[in-house]
Amino acid sequence: MERKSELLMPAGSLVKLKTAILYGADAVYAGTPDMSLRVQSKFSLEDLQEGIKFVHEHGKKIYLTLNLFAHNKDIEKLPVFVETLRDLKPDGVIMADPGVFSYVKKHAPELKCHVSTQANVCSSLTVDYWKEQGASLCVLGREVSFEELKEIREKCQDIEIEVFTHGAMCMSYSGRCLLSNFMAERGANQGNCAHSCRWHYKLHLKMKDGSVKEVEINEYNKNDFQFMLQEEFRPDELYELVEDEHGSYIMSSKDLCLMPRLNDLLEIGVDSLKVEGRNKSEYYTAITARAYRNAIDAWKKDKENWDFRKYQAELFTLQNRGYTLGFFEGRLTNVSQNYDFTRTLGDWLFAGSIIEWQGDDIIFMNRNEIKTGDVLEFLSPNDMKSINIKIDEIIDADSDDMYSKISAGLGKRIRISTKNIDMNTKDLKELLPVLSIARKPSYISGERQEMLMKNLNSFAGELGVEYGEIVKTFRDADNASSAEVHSCGGNCKSCVSCK
């Protein structure tokens, strides 16, 4: 049978939930701080009620998380929490603990039960087990390769399958990490991971007299030696340990991105394509939802001529740690980890979002610095169109004060006139409804630019394509679509060049 693959987006707050639906998600997943792996969730019970109402009014689905590994103290809260779930009426509940799963099946049989990636489902045998327990969907572990996924899909036809397609990867086994507990007393399996794998580490030597000395790497000796790690079973394969002024990064995974292999997932009928990132910004939510939504729809319309590059270009505008296919083609390769740089990189920034329309004026809330003369690229939720608007003046929407610039983090409401845009206001409002987001270029150079290019090179290697092809795709992200509208009246590819 032909299966419809839903696009499932994270919803770390009410605004992100609405943004995900606006930009094309078929479903969202969310949770409260208590009783789930969502310790940093921004949802209150009232927010969840509003969010569920919003999702259902738009004909979409919402799944709530109950995916902690329960301790005795958690079981005391379970009855009240499950009753709350019954009142909220989500479209599914995501769980990992077999005891919690059994409790929900017994006391809330009307709720659909989904098995979390935390349960480490990696085989058709385990999928069948959960189906027999009453699960309607299994989220497979990130460690499952595509060949394994095909076999699971073929053997398990009468249960839905969900896979991660985009987002941060864990250096441990689908999040079951002891580092955070050991080093920061923060339980990863209780939703409070400290991300110890992305910390900076310094190299020290222990001398024969028992003293510990720091190895100082400076401009005078940095080229004199290399530090190499040798693994017991591969003695001839040495791994370089790099330390710069920031430290060393030995366990920081790159970000998963399966856009180049999306057609394979759609072809075999994966039921749910899941994007990670509940703590990311609305910009991340909008970009990933828009890119994958349009890519899925394009594949359905013309499978033979489908090309990932247009949509990959959009994903390159996100700040990321470098992309990897993860376990898609088997075990992780040496380029799946980032040994040089743990921070995210990208040459676009989240500028802000539309929070209101007042007549012909956009009321815009900034998230990064905006100066007069800047060109903001507004991203339409309806398709891959973008609209460039030059900020000739910055007017406070509440006080009418004028500014030459506003700083990041202030969350200022500013008024943007659309009188110079050659489009009637009705059409413009349909193209850019409330919650539409905007971005701005972020010019990076030096070490950060070098690292960005290095990440592109390693991704090209994983894909088996020429480095220049991926760089071209990356550069295409700097060119707006043919449907742009320019407030300056120009017809160039990017208003940045006609400031």
N, C-alpha and C positions, 0 to 999 in steps of 0.2 A: 504494500500500500504506500501511496505517496504521503509523506509527512511534511507538515509545515514547521519550519524552524523559527522559534520565537527569539527575539532579541531581548535579553534580560540584563537590565542595568542596575547598578547599586544606587541606593537612596539613603545617604547619610544624614539628610535633614529634609524638612518639608520642601524647601526651595529646590534642592537637588532632585527630589522626587518629581516635582512639577516640571522641572527642566528636562528630565529624562523622558517623560511622557511627551512633552512638547516637541522634542527633537527626534522622536521616532521609536522609542522603546515599546515593545509589546507587553512587557511586564517589568516590575521592579521588585527588589528585595530589600527589606528594612528590618529594624529591630529596636528594642528599647535597651538602655544600659543594663538592666537587670535580666538575668536568666538567659543571656545569649552571648555570643562572641562579638558584642557591639558596645564595648565599654565606653567608647568615645562617641556613641550615637548622640545626635542632637534632638532626638525625638522625645516629646512628652506624650502621654496618653492622648491628650487633646489633639496634638499634631498627627498622631497615627489615625485617629478617627477622621480628621479632615483629609488626610492623605488617602485613606482607603476610599472615602466618598469621591474624591477627585479622580482617582484611578478608575473606579467603576463607572463614573459618569462618562468617561472617555472610552469605555468599552475595553479597558485593559485589565491586567491582573496584578496582584500584589501578594508576595510571599513574606511571611514573618519568620524570624529566626528564634529558635529555642535550642541552639546547637552547642551549648556548653557540655563539658564532661562533668556530670553532677557529683558533688560531695554531699555528705549527709546534711550539712547546713542548707544546701540548695533544695533538698527534697521537701523541706518544711514549707517552702514558698510555692511549690509546684501546683497545689490545688487552686490557689487564688489566681495564679498566672494562667492556668489552663481555662479557668472560667472567664477570664478576661479575653483570651483568644476566642472563645466561643461567642462572646458578645461582639467582638470586632469583625468576625466572619471574613478572614483573609481567604485567598484562593489556595493557600497551601502553607504548611508549617515545616520549616527546615530543621532537622534534628540529626544528632550524631550518636548520642548515648542510647544504647539498646533499652536500658531501663526507662528512660524518659519517653522513648518511642512507644514502648509497651503501655506506659501510663496514659499517654494521649490517645492511643487506639482504644483503650478501655473506657476512658472517661469523656472523650470527645470524638466519638466514632464518625461524626459527620465531617470532620476536618481531614483534608487530604494531607498525607504525610510524605514529605520529601526527605531523602537521606543526604546529609551534608557531605561535602568533600572531606571534612574532618574524620569521617568514618573510614577513609582510605579504601574506597571501592575501586578495585583494579582488575577484576575478572568477571566473566559471565557467571561463574559459580556464585560469587558474592552478590551480584545483581539479582540472580534467581532467589537467593536466600532472603533478601530484603523484600522482594515481590511477595514471597510466601508469608512474610510478616505483615503484609498489607501496605507496603510502600507503593505510591503511584509514580514516583520519579526517583532516580538515583543520580546524584552529582558525582561524576567520576573523579578520581584523584588526578592531579596534574601530571603524575608520573606515567600515565597510560599513553602509549605511542599510538599513532594513527592505525598501524596494522592491527594492534590489539583492539582498538576502538571499533574497527570494521567487523572484527570477529564477534565482539560483544553485541554490536547492533544486529548482526545477522542472527545470533542465537537468542537474543532477548527482544522479541518483537512486541510483546504485550505489556511493556513498561516503558515509561519515558526516560530518555537519557539526556543528561545535561553535561556540557563540558565548558571549561574556561577557555576563552579565546583571546583575552587581552587583560593586561594588568600586572601588578607586581608579583614576583615569584618568591617563594620561600626557599632558603638554602637547606631547610630540613625537609621532612617528609610531610607534604601538605599541611604545614603549620604545626606539626607536633614536635615542637622545639624545646630543648631543655636549657639552652643558653640564657634566655631571658630570665627564667626562674633562678638559675644558678648565679648569674652576675648582677641581677637587679631586683630579685625577689618579686618579679612581676610575671604572672602565669600566662604564657602564650595560649594555653588551652582553656584559659578563662577569659580570653579576649583582651588581655592587657599587655601584649607583647611590647618589649622595650626596643626591639629591632637591634639586638646586640650584634647581629651579623653585619650591620652597616656602620658600626662604630669605627673610629680610627684607632689603630694599634701601633705602638712604638716598639722597635726592636731593641732588646737588651741582651747583654752577655753576662753569664755567671762565671766569675773567675774561680780559680782553684782554691783561693783562700776563703771562698764563700761570699765574697762581696759581689754586688750586682752593678754593672756599669751600663749606662746608656750609650748606644752606638750613635755618635753624632755624624749626621750626613750634612755636609755643607758644600759650598760652591768649589772649594779647593780639592775635596777628596771624592766627590760624587761619581767621578768617572774612573776611579781607581779599582773598584771591585763590584761584583754582583753577588747577591744572596740567592741561593737556589735551594729548593726543597726537593727531597728525593722520597718517593713513595715506595714502600717495601716491595710490592709485586711488579713495579715497573721501574727497575733501577736505572735503565738507560734513558728514561724520560724525565728530565729535570724541569721543575716549575720555578720560574723566577719570582722572587719575593721583592716587590718594589716598595720603597719608602721615599716619600718626598716630605716637604715641610708640613704637610697636613697629617702624615702618618701612613699606614699601610692598610689596604683593603683586601682581605683574603677570602671573604665569604659573601660578598655582596652580589646577588644575582642581578642580571639584567632583566628588563621587563618583557613579559610574554607578549607577542604580537603574531596572531595567526591570520591576519588579513591576507597574506600571500597564499595561504592554503585554505581560505574560506570556502572556495568552490568544492574542495574535497569533502569538507564537513557537511555542506548542503547536499551534495550528491548522495551521500549514504543515509541522509535523513536524521541528523542529530536534532532532537526535539527542542533543545534550549541551548542557546549560545550565550554564555555568561561573561560579563565584563566585571573585573575586580576594580575597587576604588572608592569605597564608601567615604573615605576621609579626604578624597581629592576635591578640587573646586568644582563649581558649576561649569566652568570652562571645559574641564576634562570631561564632565558628564555630557555636555552638549556636543563636543567634537567627536568623541567616541560613538555616541548614539547616532549622530548624523552620518558619520562615515560608514559604519556598519549597516545602518538602515538602508542607505542608498546603494551600498554594495550588494546587499541581499536582494533588493528589488531589481537591480540591474541584472543579476544572475538569473532571476526568474524570467525576465523578459527575453534575454538572449544569452543562453548558456555557452554557446559555441564561441562567441566573440567577447566573453567577459574578460576584463583585464583589471587586476588589483591595483595598478599603479596610481590611478587617479585618486583612489580612496586612501591608499598608503601615504600619498602626499599630504593629505589632511592630518593623518596620525603623526606625521613628522613635525607638525606645528606644536605638538604637545611637549612640555618638559618631560624628559624621560631619561632613564639610565642606560640607554642603548637597548635595542630590541633583539629578541631571540625567539626562535621557534620552540624553545624549551625541550620537552621530551617527544615532540611530534614525530621525529624520525628515529627515535630510539633513545639511547642514553644521552645525557648532556655532553656537549663538547667543551673543549677548553675555552671557546669564545663565549660561552653562555654566562660566565661569571665576569664581573668587573673588578679587576685587580688594581686599577689605577685611580679610580674616581668614584665616589659613592653618591655624590650629589646629582640631581637631575640637570639635564642640559636641553637647550632649545633656543631658537631665535625668534620666538613669539611669546608674548605675555598676555595674560587675561586683563583686559582694560576695564571691564565692568559689564553691566547689564541694564536693559531697559526695565524700569520698574513702573512706568506709567506713561500714558499718552495724554497730553493736555492740548486739545485742539490739534494744531499742526506741529506742535513741539514734542520732542522726545524728552522725557525726564529720565535721566541716566545716573546710575550710582557707580562711582569709580571704585576700582580695586587696585589699580596701579597709578603711578604718576602720569598726569596728563598736562601737557603744555599747549598754549595757543600755537597753532600751526601744525599740531599733530594730526595725522590721518588715522582714524579708527575704522577697522574693517568689521562691519556688522554681518553676522552669519545668519542667514535665513533658516528657520527650522523646516521649511517646506521642501527644500531641495538643496542642491550644492551651490546655490547662488550666494554672492556676497555683495554688500553695498558699502562702498567707501565714502566716508563723510569727513571732510576737513573741518577741524575745530578752529574757527576764526576767532571765537571769543568764548570765554568760560564764565557763565552766569550762574550764580547760586540760585537754585530753583525756589528756595524759601525766602531769601532776603534780597534777591536781585543784585547782590554785591558782585563786582567783577574781579577776576583773578587772572594772573598771567600763567599760573600753574597751580595744580592741587597735588598734594603728596599721596603716596600709596598708603592704604590703610585707614584713611579718614572716612571713607564711605559717604562722600559728599553727594548730594542730589544736585545735579547740574542740568541746565536747560539747553537743549540742542535744537536749533531751528532747522527745519527741513525745506524752507522756502526756495532754496537754490537747487533742490533736487528735481529733475525733470520727470516727475511721476506724481500722479494725484494722490492725495493723502489716504484715500480709502485703500488703494492698491498697496501703498507703502505699509499701512498698518497690517494688512493681511500678510505681507511679506515679512514684516518684523513685529510680531505681537509682543505683548508684555512678557518678560523673562528672556527675550532674545539677548544673546551675548555678543560682545565685541572684543577684538584683540588688537594689539599693536606690535610692530616689529621691535625686537630686542637685539641690538647689534652686539655680538660677542666676538672677542678676538683672543689672540695669544693661546695660552694653555687650554682654555675652555673650547675654543674653536678646533684646536688640534684633537682634543678628546672626542668632540662631536664627530669629526671626520673619521676618527679611528673606530667609533661605534658603527658608523655607516659601513665601513669596510668589513667589519666582522659580520654584520648582518648580510651583506652581499655574499660573503663566503658561505654562510649557512644556506642561503637561497640557491647557491650555485649559479649566480649571475655575475656579470662584470661589475666591478666597483663603480665605473663611470655611469652605468645604468641606474644604480641606486642613488648616486649623487644627483643625477638628472631628476629623478623622482623627488628627491629632497628639495631641489631648487624649484621644481614646479609648485611646491607649496608656497613659494614667495610670489607666485603669479596668481592673480585673482581670476575668477571665471569670466567667460565672455558676456555674462549677463550683468556685470557690475554697473552701478550707477555712481557717478562722480559728482560730488557737490561743487567741485571746481570747474565742471563743464568739460573736462578733458576726455579724451578717448584712449588714454594710455592703458597699459596692462596693470599698472599699479600706481595709485595716486601718490605713493611715497615719492616717486620720481618727479612729481609736478608740484611739490610743496613750494 
